[in-house]
Amino acid sequence: MRLKLTAPAVIAVAALGTALTSGIATAATPGKAPAATATARAACVNAEAQENVRIRKERKLNSTAVGLFTKGATTCITGRGTGQSYHLCGRSGNDWLKITFRGNTGWIPAACGTRRV
């Protein structure tokens, strides 16, 4: 008796699943990046280190150093802000750039990171 009831139930569930998903599912085109990823990559503005500069936890010179942004290296700028004034890399200012370099996220003086598109 159990076999007779199982087969119709399986067929009914399969038919219901087909009816619910028909025309909704779409497949991604292999080898093509999603539009959001392509846009994010295009929007990256790079910072190039003018000299070795410490990546700081906060936008001030005496803040804890979380890493080193080495001269000539490049990375994406993920934020901008003002903070403590400084005279570094041959310039004065209070603008800071937020970066992630070698897994370390923090702030560098904007004077030490030349912007490159």
Legacy VTK file of the C-alpha trace (Angstrom):
# vtk DataFile Version 3.0
C-alpha trace
ASCII
DATASET POLYDATA
POINTS 117 float
0.000 0.000 0.000
2.850 2.360 0.815
4.367 2.017 -2.684
1.145 2.994 -4.374
0.967 6.306 -2.420
4.677 7.214 -2.723
4.875 7.302 -6.515
1.990 9.788 -7.006
3.377 11.989 -4.211
6.830 12.135 -5.861
5.281 12.989 -9.224
3.132 15.714 -7.638
6.121 17.303 -5.871
8.192 17.208 -9.078
5.367 18.822 -11.058
4.885 21.493 -8.407
8.643 22.258 -8.364
8.674 22.603 -12.150
5.649 24.902 -12.099
7.142 27.138 -9.387
10.578 27.546 -10.993
9.572 27.601 -14.640
11.022 30.671 -16.329
12.480 32.145 -13.131
15.951 30.635 -12.927
18.674 32.036 -15.163
22.234 30.918 -15.667
25.249 33.223 -15.593
27.326 33.496 -18.745
30.626 31.661 -18.169
33.725 33.855 -18.362
31.840 37.143 -17.843
32.248 39.174 -14.639
29.087 40.485 -13.007
28.458 44.179 -13.748
28.835 45.213 -10.084
32.316 43.665 -9.898
33.434 45.364 -13.084
32.137 48.706 -11.800
33.889 48.296 -8.453
37.202 47.578 -10.159
36.845 50.567 -12.473
36.075 52.861 -9.520
39.352 52.080 -7.707
41.627 55.083 -7.286
45.141 53.939 -6.432
47.549 55.435 -3.948
51.267 55.053 -4.640
53.626 55.367 -1.670
56.111 58.225 -2.153
58.290 56.791 0.623
57.910 54.160 3.339
55.009 55.289 5.519
53.332 53.682 8.520
49.674 52.706 8.175
47.937 54.116 11.263
44.864 52.854 13.102
43.511 56.425 13.379
44.136 59.721 11.543
46.912 60.950 13.823
50.681 60.526 13.887
50.897 58.975 17.352
48.192 56.390 16.598
49.139 52.716 16.664
50.896 51.563 13.477
49.178 48.526 11.952
51.501 48.075 8.966
53.936 49.664 6.539
53.067 51.029 3.085
56.348 50.588 1.232
57.805 53.088 -1.239
56.556 52.506 -4.805
53.755 50.127 -3.750
50.169 50.776 -4.893
46.759 49.970 -3.432
43.156 51.194 -3.654
42.035 54.189 -1.615
38.932 53.134 0.324
38.286 56.391 2.168
39.346 59.985 2.792
39.192 62.181 5.839
40.823 64.947 7.810
42.799 64.408 10.961
45.909 65.557 12.740
48.092 68.033 10.844
51.493 66.784 9.661
54.578 67.754 7.696
55.648 64.558 5.934
56.833 63.483 2.490
57.866 67.060 1.745
54.380 68.531 2.258
52.112 69.753 5.030
48.441 68.960 5.450
45.725 67.284 7.471
44.191 65.051 4.761
44.419 61.298 5.281
43.737 58.325 2.976
42.226 55.041 4.140
43.885 52.032 2.505
44.285 48.290 2.856
47.783 47.037 2.082
48.949 43.451 2.670
45.923 42.791 4.856
46.441 45.891 7.020
43.645 48.486 6.921
44.302 51.977 8.223
45.215 55.581 7.429
48.205 57.245 5.766
48.906 60.962 5.313
47.577 61.977 1.878
50.866 63.760 1.145
52.628 60.373 1.197
50.242 58.588 -1.181
50.019 59.984 -4.694
46.581 59.359 -6.240
46.579 57.402 -9.505
43.476 56.526 -11.530
LINES 1 118
117 0 1 2 3 4 5 6 7 8 9 10 11 12 13 14 15 16 17 18 19 20 21 22 23 24 25 26 27 28 29 30 31 32 33 34 35 36 37 38 39 40 41 42 43 44 45 46 47 48 49 50 51 52 53 54 55 56 57 58 59 60 61 62 63 64 65 66 67 68 69 70 71 72 73 74 75 76 77 78 79 80 81 82 83 84 85 86 87 88 89 90 91 92 93 94 95 96 97 98 99 100 101 102 103 104 105 106 107 108 109 110 111 112 113 114 115 116
